[in-house]
């Protein structure tokens, strides 16, 4: 499921994320998604 989120947000296909992305790519993608989610929650809660 995470590969679908990363592909949707950062491009590529879920299969590319699963088969070609390095652990650093995964880590960076997850970190950026987490930061984006945190910012959205801060805006939502003032």
Buried (B, 14 or more C-beta within 10 A) or exposed (E): EEBEBBBEEBEBEBEBBBEEBEEEBBEBBEEEBEEEEEEEEEEEEE
